[in-house]
């Protein structure tokens, strides 16, 4: 795969385009960055090295970039590939990544603590944003001065209504904070340049963060899992996120000492979070549907600590909805197990706990798993 980078002005920002030529495709990957604030100048092709890495690793096709790329990033991406190869050797191939020029750019000490954060209105990003903005539970918080919201990841480019609700959630979360909000619209997923989003979302977020390397020294990404629970092969983790860094921009995996339930309890102290938090956009006008597994589980994260769920979760969650949940991926089972064990540790005896146990047991039985679940979870009829 060979790419050429072009940039052009658009109404409220800049469009960055990679023209792609390869054995199986001839297309373009684009990122539109829009804001009422100045859009940083793109000096290196680092975002495209991150964005296209996973599709090349899946196909085994080398990536040749006709532009300047950070030497440190290229070194890190070699190591990133080694990690993924160790995790899933049958699915991912080691590929060569070359650039017209490999450059070393000295980091700016004045930017070393200045962070741009990825926000979508969900729990992980909101938690990372608020704890660094307020310096809560952190001896040395990052200075978050900008945030980006992506149209084309969780909400596809064609889903305008969903995205507008997401934008409303993020805008409400930021409130009056002096933080510059940027919208990044991209066809990365729609152009089928992502082989598996579970594994490629980390490189996609890193690609977006690298557009801010001229003005920020840290890309702040809210972690999904605790250190003790994250799945071994996942697109964003404390093992690999730092391997998406360059000399100028350090990528992070933030908040991994907290479970999802602990984040819910923490966020309940912040009115802007409780008014605007949203994890799904399948409901009317892009609101949470309150029927999918993620919505139900999020409501239970608040219930288990005795907190009222955020305002956007408007529909009631019934016990039969809970017992009908299917945890058909390893991450979903990790979250469900942690929620169930938290309820048991806290002595929560509400009826929903039994129904959650039923849902976990049914999923395990469907997979033919033994009744004694890992890490002390035992579910019986």
C-alpha positions as CSV (number, residue, x, y, z in Angstrom):
1,X,0.0,0.0,0.0
2,X,1.4,3.4,-1.0
3,X,-0.1,6.7,0.1
4,X,0.3,10.4,-0.7
5,X,-0.9,13.1,1.7
6,X,-2.8,16.2,0.7
7,X,-4.3,19.0,2.8
8,X,-6.9,21.6,1.8
9,X,-8.9,24.2,3.6
10,X,-12.6,23.6,4.2
11,X,-15.3,25.9,5.7
12,X,-14.4,25.6,9.4
13,X,-11.1,23.8,9.3
14,X,-8.8,21.5,7.2
15,X,-9.3,18.3,5.2
16,X,-6.3,15.9,5.4
17,X,-6.4,13.2,2.6
18,X,-4.3,10.2,1.9
19,X,-4.5,8.9,-1.6
20,X,-4.1,5.2,-1.5
21,X,-2.8,2.8,-4.1
22,X,-2.5,-0.9,-3.3
23,X,-2.8,-4.4,-4.6
24,X,-6.5,-4.6,-3.7
25,X,-7.7,-1.0,-3.6
26,X,-7.4,2.5,-5.0
27,X,-9.2,4.9,-2.7
28,X,-8.7,7.8,-0.3
29,X,-8.7,8.1,3.4
30,X,-9.7,11.5,4.7
31,X,-10.0,13.4,8.0
32,X,-11.9,16.7,8.3
33,X,-10.9,18.6,11.4
34,X,-13.4,21.4,12.2
35,X,-13.6,23.9,15.1
36,X,-14.3,27.5,16.1
37,X,-10.7,27.4,17.3
38,X,-7.5,27.3,15.1
39,X,-6.8,23.9,13.7
40,X,-3.2,22.8,14.3
41,X,-0.8,22.5,11.4
42,X,-0.1,18.9,10.3
43,X,3.7,18.7,10.0
44,X,4.1,14.9,9.7
45,X,2.2,12.0,8.2
46,X,2.1,10.2,11.6
47,X,-1.8,10.1,11.8
48,X,-1.9,8.0,8.6
49,X,0.8,5.6,9.7
50,X,-1.4,4.8,12.8
51,X,-4.7,4.7,10.9
52,X,-3.6,2.3,8.2
53,X,-1.4,0.0,10.3
54,X,-4.1,-2.6,11.1
55,X,-5.4,-3.1,7.6
56,X,-1.8,-3.7,6.4
57,X,-1.2,-6.1,9.2
58,X,-4.3,-8.1,8.3
59,X,-3.4,-8.3,4.6
60,X,0.4,-8.5,5.0
61,X,0.8,-5.6,2.6
62,X,3.7,-3.2,3.4
63,X,2.9,0.5,4.0
64,X,4.9,3.0,2.0
65,X,4.2,6.6,3.0
66,X,5.3,9.4,0.6
67,X,5.8,11.9,3.4
68,X,7.7,12.6,6.6
69,X,7.0,10.3,9.6
70,X,8.4,10.4,13.1
71,X,11.3,7.9,13.5
72,X,10.2,7.2,17.1
73,X,6.7,6.4,15.9
74,X,8.0,4.0,13.3
75,X,10.2,2.2,15.9
76,X,7.2,2.0,18.2
77,X,4.9,0.6,15.5
78,X,7.4,-2.2,14.9
79,X,7.1,-3.1,18.5
80,X,3.3,-2.7,18.4
81,X,3.2,-5.3,15.7
82,X,5.4,-7.7,17.7
83,X,2.9,-7.5,20.5
84,X,-0.1,-8.2,18.3
85,X,1.7,-11.0,16.6
86,X,2.4,-12.6,20.0
87,X,-1.3,-12.2,20.9
88,X,-2.8,-13.4,17.6
89,X,-0.2,-14.8,15.2
90,X,-2.7,-16.3,12.8
91,X,-4.6,-13.1,12.4
92,X,-1.9,-10.4,12.1
93,X,1.2,-10.2,10.0
94,X,4.4,-8.3,10.5
95,X,4.7,-5.6,7.8
96,X,7.3,-3.1,6.7
97,X,6.4,0.6,7.2
98,X,8.6,3.0,5.3
99,X,8.5,6.8,4.8
100,X,10.0,9.2,2.3
101,X,11.8,10.7,5.3
102,X,12.2,9.4,8.9
103,X,12.5,12.5,11.0
104,X,13.4,13.2,14.6
105,X,11.6,16.2,16.1
106,X,12.7,17.3,19.6
107,X,9.7,17.5,21.9
108,X,8.7,20.9,23.2
109,X,9.0,20.9,27.0
110,X,6.3,23.5,27.2
111,X,3.8,21.0,25.7
112,X,4.9,18.0,27.7
113,X,1.9,18.2,30.2
114,X,-0.6,19.7,27.8
115,X,-3.2,17.0,26.7
116,X,-5.9,16.6,24.1
117,X,-8.6,14.1,25.1
118,X,-10.8,11.9,23.1
119,X,-14.5,12.3,24.1
120,X,-17.7,10.7,22.8
121,X,-20.0,11.3,25.7
122,X,-19.2,7.9,27.2
123,X,-18.1,6.9,30.7
124,X,-14.4,6.3,30.1
125,X,-13.6,9.6,28.3
126,X,-15.8,11.6,30.7
127,X,-14.0,10.2,33.7
128,X,-10.5,10.9,32.3
129,X,-11.5,14.4,31.2
130,X,-13.1,15.4,34.6
131,X,-10.4,13.9,36.8
132,X,-7.6,15.7,35.0
133,X,-9.5,19.0,34.6
134,X,-10.3,19.0,38.3
135,X,-7.2,17.3,39.5
136,X,-9.2,14.9,41.7
137,X,-7.3,11.9,43.0
138,X,-4.2,12.8,41.0
139,X,-1.0,14.3,42.3
140,X,0.1,15.5,38.9
141,X,-2.9,15.9,36.6
142,X,-2.5,16.7,32.9
143,X,-3.4,20.1,31.6
144,X,-6.4,19.3,29.3
145,X,-6.8,22.2,26.9
146,X,-8.5,20.5,23.9
147,X,-10.8,17.6,23.1
148,X,-11.8,15.9,19.9
149,X,-15.1,14.2,19.0
150,X,-15.0,11.7,16.1
151,X,-17.8,11.4,13.6
152,X,-17.2,8.1,11.8
153,X,-16.1,5.8,14.7
154,X,-19.0,5.0,17.1
155,X,-21.3,7.0,14.9
156,X,-20.8,6.4,11.2
157,X,-20.6,9.4,8.9
158,X,-24.0,8.6,7.4
159,X,-25.6,8.7,10.9
160,X,-26.0,12.4,11.4
161,X,-28.7,12.4,14.0
162,X,-26.7,10.1,16.2
163,X,-23.7,12.2,16.0
164,X,-25.5,15.4,16.8
165,X,-26.7,13.9,20.0
166,X,-23.2,12.8,20.7
167,X,-22.0,16.4,20.1
168,X,-24.6,17.7,22.4
169,X,-23.5,15.3,25.2
170,X,-19.8,16.3,24.8
171,X,-20.6,20.0,24.7
172,X,-22.7,19.7,27.8
173,X,-19.9,17.7,29.6
174,X,-17.4,20.4,28.8
175,X,-19.8,23.2,29.8
176,X,-18.0,26.5,30.6
177,X,-14.5,24.9,30.8
178,X,-12.0,26.8,28.6
179,X,-11.3,23.7,26.5
180,X,-11.2,23.9,22.7
181,X,-13.5,21.3,21.1
182,X,-12.7,19.8,17.7
183,X,-14.8,17.6,15.4
184,X,-13.0,15.1,13.4
185,X,-15.0,13.5,10.6
186,X,-13.5,10.5,8.8
187,X,-14.2,7.7,6.4
188,X,-11.7,5.3,8.1
189,X,-14.5,2.8,9.0
190,X,-16.8,3.4,6.1
191,X,-14.0,3.0,3.5
192,X,-13.4,-0.5,4.9
193,X,-9.9,0.3,5.9
194,X,-10.5,-1.2,9.3
195,X,-10.4,-5.0,9.5
196,X,-11.8,-5.4,13.0
197,X,-12.9,-2.4,15.1
198,X,-12.2,-4.2,18.4
199,X,-8.6,-4.3,17.5
200,X,-8.3,-1.1,15.4
201,X,-10.1,1.5,17.6
202,X,-6.9,2.2,19.5
203,X,-4.9,3.0,16.3
204,X,-7.8,5.1,15.1
205,X,-7.9,7.2,18.2
206,X,-4.1,7.6,18.1
207,X,-4.4,8.8,14.5
208,X,-6.8,11.5,15.5
209,X,-4.6,12.5,18.5
210,X,-1.5,12.9,16.3
211,X,-3.3,15.7,14.4
212,X,-2.7,17.8,17.5
213,X,1.0,17.0,18.0
214,X,2.1,20.5,17.1
215,X,0.2,21.9,20.0
216,X,-0.1,19.1,22.6
217,X,2.3,16.7,24.1
218,X,-0.2,14.0,25.4
219,X,-3.0,12.1,23.7
220,X,-5.4,11.3,26.6
221,X,-7.4,8.1,26.0
222,X,-9.8,6.9,28.7
223,X,-9.2,3.2,29.4
224,X,-11.9,0.6,29.1
225,X,-10.7,-1.9,31.6
226,X,-8.9,-2.2,34.9
227,X,-5.3,-3.3,34.9
228,X,-6.4,-6.6,36.5
229,X,-9.1,-7.3,34.0
230,X,-8.3,-6.1,30.5
231,X,-8.4,-8.8,27.7
232,X,-5.1,-9.8,26.3
233,X,-5.9,-8.8,22.7
234,X,-7.7,-5.5,22.5
235,X,-7.2,-2.4,20.5
236,X,-6.6,0.0,23.4
237,X,-4.7,-1.2,26.4
238,X,-1.9,-0.2,28.9
239,X,0.4,-2.7,27.0
240,X,0.2,-1.1,23.6
241,X,-1.1,2.5,23.8
242,X,2.3,3.9,24.5
243,X,3.6,2.2,21.4
244,X,1.5,4.6,19.3
245,X,3.6,7.5,20.5
246,X,6.1,9.7,18.7
247,X,8.8,12.0,19.9
248,X,6.3,14.8,20.3
249,X,3.1,13.1,21.3
250,X,2.8,10.6,24.1
251,X,-0.3,8.3,23.9
252,X,-1.9,7.2,27.2
253,X,-4.3,4.6,28.6
254,X,-5.9,6.5,31.5
255,X,-7.9,5.4,34.5
256,X,-7.0,1.7,34.5
257,X,-6.9,1.6,38.3
258,X,-10.7,2.1,38.3
259,X,-13.5,-0.4,37.4
260,X,-16.4,0.7,35.3
261,X,-18.6,0.7,38.5
262,X,-16.0,2.8,40.4
263,X,-16.1,5.3,37.5
264,X,-19.9,5.5,37.7
265,X,-19.7,6.2,41.5
266,X,-17.0,8.8,40.9
267,X,-18.9,10.5,38.0
268,X,-22.1,10.7,40.1
269,X,-20.5,13.7,41.9
270,X,-20.5,15.8,38.7
271,X,-23.8,17.3,37.5
272,X,-22.4,17.8,34.0
273,X,-21.7,14.1,33.7
274,X,-25.0,13.0,35.1
275,X,-26.9,15.2,32.8
276,X,-24.9,14.4,29.6
277,X,-23.4,10.9,29.9
278,X,-24.4,8.6,27.0
279,X,-22.9,5.2,25.9
280,X,-25.3,4.3,23.1
281,X,-27.0,6.2,20.3
282,X,-29.6,3.7,19.1
283,X,-32.6,5.3,20.7
284,X,-34.8,8.1,19.4
285,X,-32.9,11.1,18.2
286,X,-29.6,9.4,19.0
287,X,-30.3,9.0,22.7
288,X,-29.4,5.8,24.7
289,X,-31.8,3.0,23.7
290,X,-31.9,1.5,27.3
291,X,-32.4,-2.0,25.8
292,X,-29.0,-3.0,24.5
293,X,-26.5,-4.8,26.7
294,X,-24.2,-1.8,27.1
295,X,-27.1,0.5,28.2
296,X,-28.5,-2.0,30.7
297,X,-25.1,-2.7,32.1
298,X,-24.3,1.0,32.5
299,X,-27.5,1.6,34.4
300,X,-26.6,-1.3,36.7
301,X,-23.1,0.3,37.3
302,X,-25.0,3.2,39.0
303,X,-27.6,1.1,40.7
304,X,-25.0,-1.1,42.4
305,X,-23.5,1.9,44.2
306,X,-26.9,3.3,45.1
307,X,-26.8,6.1,42.5
308,X,-29.5,7.3,40.1
309,X,-28.5,6.7,36.5
310,X,-27.7,9.7,34.2
311,X,-30.6,11.7,32.8
312,X,-30.1,10.5,29.2
313,X,-31.2,7.0,30.3
314,X,-34.9,7.7,30.2
315,X,-36.5,4.3,29.8
316,X,-36.9,1.8,32.7
317,X,-34.7,-1.3,32.9
318,X,-36.8,-4.4,33.7
319,X,-35.5,-7.6,35.3
320,X,-36.5,-9.6,32.3
321,X,-34.3,-7.3,30.2
322,X,-31.4,-8.0,32.5
323,X,-31.8,-11.8,32.5
324,X,-32.1,-11.8,28.7
325,X,-28.7,-10.1,28.2
326,X,-26.1,-12.1,26.3
327,X,-22.4,-11.4,27.0
328,X,-21.1,-12.7,23.7
329,X,-17.6,-11.3,23.8
330,X,-14.8,-11.5,26.3
331,X,-14.9,-7.8,27.2
332,X,-18.7,-7.9,27.9
333,X,-18.2,-10.9,30.1
334,X,-15.4,-9.2,32.0
335,X,-17.7,-6.2,32.6
336,X,-20.7,-8.4,33.7
337,X,-18.6,-10.5,36.0
338,X,-17.1,-7.4,37.7
339,X,-20.6,-5.9,38.1
340,X,-21.9,-9.1,39.7
341,X,-19.0,-9.5,42.0
342,X,-19.3,-5.9,43.1
343,X,-22.9,-6.4,44.0
344,X,-22.0,-9.5,46.1
345,X,-19.2,-7.7,47.9
346,X,-21.4,-4.8,48.7
347,X,-24.2,-7.0,49.9
348,X,-26.7,-5.7,47.3
349,X,-29.7,-8.0,47.4
350,X,-32.0,-6.3,44.9
351,X,-33.7,-8.6,42.5
352,X,-31.7,-7.4,39.5
353,X,-28.6,-9.1,40.9
354,X,-30.2,-12.5,40.6
355,X,-31.2,-11.8,37.1
356,X,-27.7,-10.6,36.2
357,X,-26.4,-13.9,37.5
358,X,-28.9,-15.7,35.4
359,X,-27.7,-13.9,32.3
360,X,-24.0,-14.7,33.0
361,X,-24.8,-18.4,33.6
362,X,-26.8,-18.7,30.4
363,X,-24.0,-17.2,28.4
364,X,-21.5,-19.6,29.9
365,X,-23.8,-22.6,29.4
366,X,-24.3,-21.6,25.7
367,X,-20.5,-21.6,25.3
368,X,-20.1,-24.9,27.1
369,X,-18.1,-23.3,29.9
370,X,-17.8,-25.0,33.3
371,X,-20.1,-23.8,36.0
372,X,-17.2,-22.6,38.2
373,X,-16.3,-19.3,36.6
374,X,-12.9,-17.7,37.0
375,X,-11.8,-15.4,39.8
376,X,-14.2,-16.7,42.4
377,X,-17.5,-16.2,40.5
378,X,-19.8,-19.2,41.0
379,X,-23.3,-19.1,39.5
380,X,-25.7,-21.9,40.3
381,X,-29.2,-22.7,39.3
